[in-house]
Amino acid sequence: MSEINKNLHQERKSYDQSTLRIHMVDNDPIKQFDQWYCEAESFGDFEANAMVISTVSMDGRPSSRVVLLKEYSNEGLIFFSNYDSRKGREIAANNAVSVLFFYEQMQRQIRIDGRVEKISEKASEDYFKTRPIESQYGAMVSQQSHPLASKDELEKEFQSILNSNKKPQRPKHWGGYILKPSYFEFWQGRPNRLHDRIYYSFEKKSWNKGILSP
Ligand SMILES: Cc1cc2nc3c(=O)[nH]c(=O)nc-3n(C[C@H](O)[C@H](O)[C@H](O)COP(=O)(O)O)c2cc1C
């Protein structure tokens, strides 16, 4: 077996696209998020709504994966998943999560921490119906995160439910979560690793903001 030993020490990029100073940001972090999100959306051909969400298991082990942000407002950020998946089980035990958006092309990162709750059954139902019918069937046949005996078997099950013309039904274990933020951080890459970092934390019923050392 060949040995792999790769050195990435020379992989260096200078960040100099824009700046983020405290006088430039909104007092309301969700408005600031909205501004950066809209800029990312119009910047280019990437999924601006893809976010890494980290959860922590009962025995304190963190895990991360990408999910898609589907709605945001002053109330929080909404995404959809399988409540029986690994993330779903971890959230049920500990609803503190951390979310990360990495906008590489813009040399930006947004971090959001908070707690998640399930959204109402009706809101999950309403969104489920807007999904392409194939995705609805997909959610019906997938026991997300559970070991699978055979991928071919799953594909067969999917084809047979698709061919049956049976009306898709949202599984009870599939639905939305809302992340209620208590912390935001906006990071803009700067030359010489002297990056701009602005944080907001929710204390005593209001948002306080400040600057962090890079
Ligand atoms: C671009 C992208 C978008 C994804 N969107 C979702 C999503 O919205 N909901 C979801 O449950 N999984 C989504 N996934 C799959 C998850 O990353 C993950 O594989 C899955 O949710 C199982 O994670 P878990 O075993 O930690 O629960 C997405 C993956 C990628 C790469």
The ligand as a Tripos MOL2 file, in Angstrom:
@<TRIPOS>MOLECULE
LIG
   31    33     1     0     0
SMALL
NO_CHARGES

@<TRIPOS>ATOM
      1 C1        -25.8410   20.5610   -0.6140 C.3       1 LIG1
      2 C2        -26.4890   19.6090    0.3750 C.ar      1 LIG1
      3 C3        -27.7700   19.8660    0.8140 C.ar      1 LIG1
      4 C4        -28.3870   19.0190    1.7400 C.ar      1 LIG1
      5 N1        -29.6090   19.3580    2.2360 N.ar      1 LIG1
      6 C5        -30.1710   18.6000    3.2010 C.ar      1 LIG1
      7 C6        -31.3820   19.0180    3.8290 C.ar      1 LIG1
      8 O1        -31.9330   20.0980    3.5700 O.2       1 LIG1
      9 N2        -31.8980   18.2020    4.7880 N.ar      1 LIG1
     10 C7        -31.2990   17.0350    5.1490 C.ar      1 LIG1
     11 O2        -31.8240   16.3300    6.0140 O.2       1 LIG1
     12 N3        -30.1460   16.6260    4.5860 N.ar      1 LIG1
     13 C8        -29.5570   17.3820    3.6240 C.ar      1 LIG1
     14 N4        -28.3690   17.0030    3.0660 N.ar      1 LIG1
     15 C9        -27.7550   15.7180    3.4730 C.3       1 LIG1
     16 C10       -27.0480   15.8950    4.8220 C.3       1 LIG1
     17 O3        -25.8190   16.5590    4.6420 O.3       1 LIG1
     18 C11       -26.8110   14.5420    5.5530 C.3       1 LIG1
     19 O4        -26.1290   13.6430    4.7180 O.3       1 LIG1
     20 C12       -28.1230   13.9150    6.0010 C.3       1 LIG1
     21 O5        -29.0350   14.8720    6.4910 O.3       1 LIG1
     22 C13       -27.8700   12.8720    7.0930 C.3       1 LIG1
     23 O6        -27.1970   13.4780    8.1620 O.3       1 LIG1
     24 P1        -27.1830   12.8410    9.6410 P.3       1 LIG1
     25 O7        -26.9130   11.3690    9.4500 O.co2     1 LIG1
     26 O8        -26.0750   13.5280   10.3650 O.co2     1 LIG1
     27 O9        -28.5320   13.1100   10.2600 O.co2     1 LIG1
     28 C14       -27.7110   17.8460    2.1780 C.ar      1 LIG1
     29 C15       -26.4040   17.6040    1.7350 C.ar      1 LIG1
     30 C16       -25.7970   18.4790    0.8640 C.ar      1 LIG1
     31 C17       -24.3570   18.2200    0.4620 C.3       1 LIG1
@<TRIPOS>BOND
     1     1     2 1
     2     2     3 ar
     3     2    30 ar
     4     3     4 ar
     5     4     5 ar
     6     4    28 ar
     7     5     6 ar
     8     6     7 ar
     9     6    13 1
    10     7     8 2
    11     7     9 ar
    12     9    10 ar
    13    10    11 2
    14    10    12 ar
    15    12    13 ar
    16    13    14 ar
    17    14    15 1
    18    14    28 ar
    19    15    16 1
    20    16    17 1
    21    16    18 1
    22    18    19 1
    23    18    20 1
    24    20    21 1
    25    20    22 1
    26    22    23 1
    27    23    24 1
    28    24    25 2
    29    24    26 1
    30    24    27 1
    31    28    29 ar
    32    29    30 ar
    33    30    31 1
@<TRIPOS>SUBSTRUCTURE
     1 LIG1         1 GROUP 0 **** ****
